[in-house]
Amino acid sequence: MLDIALLVRVHVDALIAAQNDMGVCDAIRRNKPVGKPATMSAPHLPKVAGIDPTVPVSAHTAGPLSEVPAAPGAFIQDRLAGWVSDLTTLHELTERLARTSTLDDALHELLDAGAALVGARRGLIAFEPSDRRGPVSTIGLGLAHAELGQIETVPRSATSYGRILEGLPNADGPLTTPDLLGDTSLDPRRREVAARLGYAASYALPITTERTGRLAAAVWLYDEPAEPLERQRHLVGLYAGYAAEHLARLLELERARTDVATIAEELLPSRLPRVPGVQLAVRHHAAPQSGSDWYDALALPEGALGLSVGSVGGSGPSALAAMGRLRAGLRAYAVMEGEDPVAVLSDLELLMRLTEPARSATALFAYCEPTRRKILLAGAGHTPPLIVGDRRTEFVETTLSAPLGMLACWEAPSVEIAPAPGETVLLYTDGLLRRAGDSMDRAFARLHSAAASVPKALRHDAGSVADHVVRTVLPDGIDRGDGTEDVVLLAARFD
């Protein structure tokens, strides 16, 4: 992005140089010696921060030097004023673009800024990276969704943005169509859609970088036959170059987040088991910057069921990998000695000390016998389960214990609970509480209130209970937030 301090310094230097040249011109005109040959060339126009002085100035600036022979200094000052104005505008627009943190916001900003630079009112940008790895999106400016759909009915090879995206010949630079309705060589369908939507000219630019190749194609639409001035083309071309680099960085981040989220989902159960006497439901969201919370439900011998939730300290790919290893280890221990939750977590503690010595984790494991409505559970620094029923809504009093990896040897007594018919047990991670935005005490109270307010008509279904609790605790939605907290809510309703 442009450095405003550097630009100011360049402008000052250019102005001083121009003033010196103006003094030389005056001396030459008055036949005064200046220490240089009398055949000195005309004042040299400096190239400032990417703005080419050979490109004609904006309409409001002075004309060629030959039209104002008596005042070359006024011409130079006017030219410099035009450059300063253009650079200031370019700087402000690139600063606004740099503040965007998502692809969608950056595409909207690029479309708005480009329209201002070329003097258009409407436009669209089709984001389709040439490597075809996605994401793909089309965004309009001043065009409704239905209008974008009409434009997309035109064969791609007949549209300027389509030619850019398809890599057709002569489509690696700007494409100008100054009179869509009057140019009979254009595809009839393109002219028909333009007449229907009320635009008469277009100007399209490829959005590319050397490293990633083509990223998108932007096209701006004019209500009347027109085309941008050469100065406007130069400015929007510079801006598009900055925008392409910014979009490439955001694309890389977006793909990395998507990859992490995909891996996080693949490390968790693809479906919940069906065990007689209990109904299961889960609501889970892996934050783009985290993904270290897990849940599991495992059918065990003799109609038993193992339920677990947990969270690994840290974030990023390494925490995600640690989560996968711990969850896999816990499943193995549950199969071997699931009827003793304390033994399961003790083995998991040993596994952590051997394979993840620098990490800590919270975990809760419950061994359930649905036909007997009996649950034996143990927790390691984890949030207590919540029982929801017609006659009670209460947290289970678990023994206070440290997280795994915090002590040389972990062990805590288990707790036995007996849910009544129709009651639901909620297991969750602390991300649900932290996302509520309150202190932990208030967050627990908010969760309790949400569970107690579940309508009786919804309590027959574990998924409905989970949905009501999540909507009440997180009214903005489980998928929204600061991107740093995972959310897990596992509901088990006993018949």
Order of alpha helices (4+ residues) and beta strands (2+ residues): alpha-alpha-alpha-beta-beta-alpha-alpha-beta-alpha-beta-beta-alpha-beta-beta-beta-alpha-alpha-beta-beta-beta-beta-beta-beta-alpha-alpha-alpha-beta
